[in-house]
Amino acid sequence: MLRSGWQLKANHVRGYFSPERQDAPRQRQETSHIFSVSCKPDGSWRNDLKAAGLGWTFTNPAGLTSHHSALCKNVSSPFMAESLACGAVVLEAVRAGADSFLLESDYQQLVVAINARLVLLEVHGIISYIFLSIGRFSHFLCRFIPLSTNVVADSLAKQCLSLYGQNIC
């Protein structure tokens, strides 16, 4: 079943990460913190289909990694695809009850917008949701990573979009 927007068909990660919460002070840029969830999202977009494949990996402190993908229809741009991927991972981390969250993206414009709390017109709804949601974490860090370190999420996103394209064409 395919859905659009935030109604993503994705594997849920409830129970995969410890749902325990602690009342720790909020520190947004601490790099020595051991995050309860580390995530690398990526989005792939096709103009002819106006669709995006989303892919992401979740890693817990024990080093266990899970792979996820979803499809979104009616997506207007590559930037929207990347934003949807980041929004999807934030949603999954909140659903999983993660205490702290490390978001690593290869889309520098989005990383800058998240860290500077910039609401960009093209993705204002998604990025506003991200800003509201990250307040639930005791620690949050968003950082840029090179594409070469995000090949798994990139492959998941492209594969999801490719399968959709084959079924449509």
Number of C-alpha atoms within 10 A of each C-alpha: 5 11 13 15 14 14 12 17 15 15 12 12 15 15 11 17 20 15 16 9 12 10 8 11 9 14 14 17 14 11 12 6 14 14 21 23 26 22 24 25 32 31 32 27 25 18 12 7 16 14 23 33 30 34 31 27 21 25 19 19 13 8 10 10 14 14 17 20 26 24 30 25 17 13 21 16 18 18 18 21 26 26 25 28 31 28 22 25 26 23 17 17 29 19 14 18 22 27 23 26 27 24 21 21 26 22 21 13 12 23 21 14 13 19 14 9 13 14 15 14 8 13 17 14 13 20 24 16 13 21 17 9 15 19 12 17 24 19 24 22 22 18 17 15 16 12 14 9 13 18 15 18 27 23 19 24 27 22 17 21 25 17 12 18 14 8 7 8 6
